[in-house]
Amino acid sequence: MILQQKGKRMNQPLPRKPSESITIARSYFPPEDIEIFHREADEILKGRVSMGAWVEKFQDAAAKAHSSRYAIATNSCTSALEVSLLACGVKPGDRVIVPVETFIATAMAVHNIGCIPVFADIRRDTLCLDPDELERLADKQVKAVIVVHFGGLITPDIVRIKDICQKYNWSLIEDAAHAHGAQFQGLPAGSFGSAACFSYYPTKVLTTGEGGMIVTNDDHIAEISRAYQLRGQDTNLSGEQFAYPYGRNIRLSELAALMGVLQYGRLNEYVTARRAVAALYDEALNAEPSIMVPAVPETCLHNYWLYTVILPEGVDREIIKKRCEEEWNISIAWSYFPPLHLMPVFKALYGTRPGTLPVAEDVLSRILGLPVHPLISTENARCTAECFLYVYRSIVGT
């Protein structure tokens, strides 16, 4: 998602109200999938309810969707990030570069395993990690980089980022929590790092209620990740012999895995629906030149987990949010403010302070997201864009 200004301003009449309340995100299981879930859940409850056949099927579906040889299910994307770093050989005291335009879990996973997150700025036009930051932050203590596919976009800088990591012998971890179905140059998320981590939280493109996944093509990373999936058990030894110190329970239930298998069967359908909503937003918002709107390079297939715009300086997004919700029943939101390095927990832990990462600090104070999910109809997507623009223009006086 490269953000740019384009189009001409035009007047709008009083907008049409959507036919129903439009939530910012919404998980979806079609009726036929719900029927399958009920039938299979009855069978699950008669037998093994954790780490059984459905977890295997879920892992197989993830590996296939993300063009990976291996997939290892976890209870969350946070756990997946922790395990991936450990499997890559990152040790306590090592430093891991993390962009600040992301959920707290990305950096907290680094902290949780005894490492030090090194906070990096983003590019204004992609909202993703600025590769120039990697050169600026390079030192002998850095052992890994986490690149975040923000909003469902694989940054067009991913090849350069990968090259820099190879130059310094750093592991590259993809935080692909947003990126189910996203592609770069025809390759899916999960194709670029030593490992990639996905989330199945209810707001994500695919959901299992709670859950995460590690995908990798590396034999060693897969073996270590499977050991950690079993509390650090050495699966090459007989019996329950534990050889690895990360001994947490990160397993996934069969019911969650059943949901995941059903959801992967809908991945292309869901991404197509999200892209259709985004195209209608593009059509409407490109006529408002004061708002920076997404423009996706031809090399990228954006899944539009988020549809993010940047407002001009001085526009109060809180008022836009309140009016859209109260007057038009449309949910508006923004992600990740304050940026990671200004979260109270990291300020206390690492002494980070304002002014050090100026692009993220500016952009994150002005971004705003419109609702995107498969249940938004064509008509309601148009109404949502019209209502948003009506409120925006009434506030800025145009």
Secondary structure, DSSP 8 states (H G I E B T S, - for coil): -EEE--S------S----SS-B-S------HHHHHHHHHHHHHHTTS--BSSHHHHHHHHHHHHHTT-SEEEEES-HHHHHHHHHHHTT--TT-EEEEESSS-HHHHHHHHHTT-EEEEE-B-TTTSSB-HHHHHHH--TTEEEEEEE-GGG---TTHHHHHHHHHHHT-EEEEE-TT-TT-EETTEETTSSSSEEEEE--TTSSS--SS-EEEEES-HHHHHHHHHHHTTTB-TTSSSS-B--S-------BHHHHHHHHHHHTTHHHHHHHHHHHHHHHHHHHTT-TTSBEEE--TTEE---S-EEEE--TT--HHHHHHHHHHHH-B--B----S-GGGSHHHHHHH---TTSSHHHHHHTTTEEEE---TT--HHHHHHHHHHHHHHHHHHHT-
